[in-house]
Amino acid sequence: MSTGNQLAGGDRQKTVTFKADADAVERFDAVLDDLGYSNRSEALREFVENNAPETGDRHFLPQRDDLRKQYEAMLAVANESLIVHPRIRGSELAQRLSAPRDELHAVLIDLRRKGYVAQQNAQPGTARDGRGTVYRVKPRCADPDIWKYRETF
């Protein structure tokens, strides 16, 4: 990335370049055409401006108190990759949620439906024996409606 020109209002501007799959770019261009954008830059600039908080402290938290508590508990026990291994951290999570360990799946279903947590298969080498499920926790700054790991129900 390199810094670029000045915008009309004197604001700093940065030029961003990246490579993407050619077919995906063609599909993206078709969507932009349908939405009335004159070019990719206009669409990407608008996306960045609308989705990058100015203060860096924009958080998407559940509105319901019980779900917020569950989400905070998941964040507290998640590893640095925001993964919770129930076989490894299940007891701590159950204690934080005041729920039986064997009912964690049921307790977390509303968070999964709202896009704050996603259930995934454990990859070999990520859990003790690579079996079972793990939960990926949405970062606070990610919008749950468009989070890339959101499950569909």
C-alpha positions in Angstrom: 0.0 0.0 0.0 1.1 3.5 -0.7 -0.2 6.9 0.3 -1.7 8.8 -2.5 -3.2 12.1 -3.4 -5.3 14.6 -1.4 -9.1 14.5 -1.6 -10.9 17.7 -2.5 -11.6 18.6 1.1 -7.9 18.2 2.0 -8.3 14.8 3.7 -5.6 12.2 3.2 -6.1 9.5 0.7 -4.4 6.2 0.4 -4.1 4.1 -2.8 -4.8 0.4 -2.3 -4.0 -2.3 -4.8 -4.6 -6.0 -4.6 -5.0 -9.0 -6.8 -8.2 -11.1 -7.0 -9.5 -14.0 -9.0 -10.4 -12.7 -12.5 -13.8 -14.5 -12.6 -14.7 -13.0 -9.1 -13.8 -9.6 -10.3 -16.0 -9.9 -13.4 -18.9 -11.0 -11.1 -18.2 -8.1 -8.8 -18.2 -5.7 -11.7 -21.6 -7.1 -12.8 -23.0 -6.5 -9.4 -21.6 -2.9 -9.3 -23.2 -2.3 -12.7 -26.6 -3.5 -11.3 -26.2 -1.2 -8.3 -25.4 1.8 -10.5 -21.7 2.4 -9.6 -19.6 3.9 -12.4 -16.5 2.1 -11.3 -14.9 -0.2 -8.8 -13.1 2.6 -7.0 -16.3 4.4 -6.2 -17.9 1.3 -4.7 -14.9 0.3 -2.7 -14.4 3.8 -1.4 -18.0 3.9 -0.3 -17.7 0.5 1.4 -14.5 1.5 3.3 -16.0 4.8 4.4 -19.2 3.1 5.6 -17.6 0.1 7.3 -14.4 1.5 8.9 -15.2 3.2 12.2 -13.4 6.5 12.7 -12.7 5.9 16.4 -11.7 2.3 16.2 -14.1 1.4 19.0 -17.2 0.5 17.1 -18.5 -2.7 18.6 -21.4 -5.0 17.6 -22.7 -6.6 20.8 -25.9 -8.5 21.4 -28.8 -6.3 22.6 -30.2 -8.8 25.0 -28.4 -8.9 28.4 -28.3 -12.8 28.5 -26.8 -13.0 25.0 -24.3 -10.3 25.7 -23.2 -12.2 28.8 -22.8 -15.4 26.8 -20.9 -13.5 24.0 -18.5 -11.9 26.6 -17.9 -15.3 28.2 -17.1 -16.8 24.8 -14.6 -14.0 24.1 -13.0 -14.5 27.6 -12.3 -18.2 27.0 -11.4 -18.0 23.3 -7.8 -18.4 22.1 -5.9 -15.7 20.2 -7.7 -16.9 17.0 -11.1 -16.4 18.7 -11.7 -20.2 18.8 -13.2 -22.0 21.7 -12.5 -25.7 22.1 -15.3 -27.1 24.3 -13.2 -30.2 25.0 -10.4 -28.0 26.4 -12.2 -24.9 27.7 -15.7 -26.3 28.3 -15.5 -26.4 32.0 -14.5 -22.8 32.3 -17.1 -21.7 29.8 -19.8 -23.7 31.6 -18.8 -22.0 34.9 -18.9 -18.5 33.3 -22.3 -19.2 31.8 -23.7 -21.0 34.9 -24.7 -23.8 32.7 -24.0 -27.6 32.7 -21.1 -28.4 30.4 -23.1 -31.0 28.4 -25.7 -28.3 27.6 -23.3 -25.7 26.1 -24.5 -26.5 22.5 -28.1 -25.7 23.4 -27.1 -22.6 25.5 -25.2 -21.1 22.5 -27.8 -21.7 19.8 -29.2 -18.1 20.0 -25.7 -16.6 19.6 -25.1 -18.8 16.6 -28.5 -17.8 15.0 -27.7 -14.1 15.5 -24.2 -14.4 14.0 -22.0 -13.9 17.1 -20.7 -17.5 17.2 -20.2 -20.1 14.5 -19.9 -23.8 15.1 -17.3 -25.6 13.1 -15.6 -29.0 12.9 -12.3 -29.2 14.7 -9.4 -29.4 12.4 -6.9 -32.2 13.0 -4.2 -30.9 15.4 -6.4 -28.1 16.8 -8.0 -30.1 19.6 -6.5 -32.9 21.6 -7.4 -35.6 19.0 -8.8 -33.5 16.2 -12.4 -34.7 16.7 -15.5 -32.8 17.8 -16.6 -29.3 17.2 -15.2 -25.9 18.0 -16.8 -22.5 18.2 -15.4 -19.5 16.3 -16.3 -16.2 18.1 -17.0 -13.1 16.1 -14.6 -10.2 16.8 -16.3 -7.3 18.6 -15.8 -5.0 15.6 -17.4 -7.4 13.0 -21.0 -6.8 12.0 -22.8 -10.1 12.8 -25.1 -9.7 9.8 -22.1 -9.8 7.4 -19.5 -11.8 9.4 -17.9 -14.2 7.0 -18.3 -17.2 9.3 -22.0 -16.6 10.0 -24.0 -19.8 9.8 -27.3 -20.0 8.0 -30.3 -21.6 9.8 
